[in-house]
């Protein structure tokens, strides 16, 4: 994650957490500014998604499986982000309509 900005504060200035997680049979040492439980949850979701995709596509090698997993997770993220923005616009419109009364 390096020296990237995170909410205006450099990651190098924030307290870092190092957690060893297992994703699809491989151990990874993850360093981040989130809690260890958050990092484990993220790893668990990635592991679950890789296993789900692998069950449907058993001939995929690990690198292709990882890319397909990333594509699927980003697709889900974009759908959720679009829905969030739609709901936010709806909420703001309703708020504006209420203030017109």
VMD Tcl script that draws the C-alpha trace (Angstrom):
set ca {
  {0.00 0.00 0.00}
  {3.07 2.14 0.25}
  {2.83 5.87 0.85}
  {-0.62 6.42 -0.67}
  {-2.99 8.98 0.78}
  {-5.88 7.66 2.82}
  {-8.43 10.29 3.80}
  {-5.81 13.03 3.79}
  {-3.36 11.13 6.02}
  {-0.40 9.24 4.65}
  {-0.49 5.52 5.40}
  {3.08 5.79 6.67}
  {1.76 8.11 9.40}
  {-1.03 5.76 10.49}
  {-0.83 2.79 12.83}
  {-0.44 -0.34 10.73}
  {-1.72 -3.81 11.42}
  {0.01 -6.91 10.07}
  {-2.09 -10.05 9.79}
  {-1.27 -13.43 8.27}
  {-4.27 -14.78 6.36}
  {-4.99 -17.86 4.27}
  {-6.49 -17.30 0.83}
  {-7.10 -20.32 -1.38}
  {-4.48 -22.40 0.40}
  {-1.76 -19.74 0.36}
  {-0.64 -17.68 3.31}
  {-0.31 -13.92 2.87}
  {0.99 -11.29 5.24}
  {-1.35 -8.32 4.86}
  {-0.39 -4.90 6.19}
  {-3.02 -2.20 6.49}
  {-4.50 0.48 8.68}
  {-7.74 -1.40 9.32}
  {-8.35 -3.68 12.31}
  {-7.11 -7.25 12.16}
  {-10.72 -8.49 12.18}
  {-11.49 -6.32 9.12}
  {-8.43 -7.64 7.27}
  {-9.43 -11.23 8.13}
  {-12.98 -10.57 6.91}
  {-11.70 -9.22 3.58}
  {-9.41 -12.25 3.17}
  {-12.27 -14.59 4.02}
  {-14.53 -13.01 1.40}
  {-11.80 -13.28 -1.25}
  {-11.17 -16.92 -0.27}
  {-14.89 -17.74 -0.41}
  {-15.28 -16.07 -3.82}
  {-12.24 -17.90 -5.22}
  {-13.63 -21.23 -4.01}
  {-17.07 -20.43 -5.44}
  {-15.63 -19.59 -8.86}
  {-13.24 -22.55 -8.77}
  {-16.12 -24.94 -8.09}
  {-17.82 -23.71 -11.28}
  {-14.57 -23.58 -13.31}
  {-12.35 -26.40 -11.97}
  {-9.85 -26.20 -14.85}
  {-8.77 -22.59 -14.15}
  {-5.21 -22.14 -12.98}
  {-4.68 -20.03 -9.86}
  {-3.64 -16.83 -11.64}
  {-6.67 -16.89 -13.96}
  {-8.88 -17.75 -11.00}
  {-7.48 -14.75 -9.09}
  {-8.16 -12.40 -12.02}
  {-11.68 -13.75 -12.51}
  {-12.29 -13.34 -8.77}
  {-11.09 -9.73 -8.91}
  {-13.34 -9.03 -11.91}
  {-16.35 -10.53 -10.10}
  {-15.68 -8.61 -6.88}
  {-15.21 -5.30 -8.72}
  {-18.41 -5.98 -10.68}
  {-20.28 -6.48 -7.38}
  {-18.66 -3.32 -5.97}
  {-19.74 -1.21 -8.96}
  {-23.32 -2.51 -8.74}
  {-23.45 -1.66 -5.02}
  {-21.88 1.75 -5.59}
  {-24.41 2.54 -8.34}
  {-27.28 1.46 -6.07}
  {-25.88 3.57 -3.21}
  {-25.65 6.62 -5.48}
  {-29.19 6.01 -6.79}
  {-30.54 5.82 -3.24}
  {-28.59 8.93 -2.24}
  {-30.06 10.88 -5.17}
  {-33.55 9.63 -4.25}
  {-33.04 10.63 -0.62}
  {-31.78 14.10 -1.61}
  {-34.69 14.57 -4.01}
  {-37.18 13.64 -1.29}
  {-35.42 16.00 1.12}
  {-35.62 18.81 -1.46}
  {-39.30 18.05 -2.09}
  {-40.01 18.23 1.66}
  {-38.28 21.61 1.97}
  {-40.47 23.02 -0.84}
  {-43.58 22.63 1.37}
}
mol new
graphics top color blue
foreach p $ca { graphics top sphere $p radius 0.5 }
foreach p [lrange $ca 0 end-1] q [lrange $ca 1 end] { graphics top cylinder $p $q radius 0.2 }
display resetview
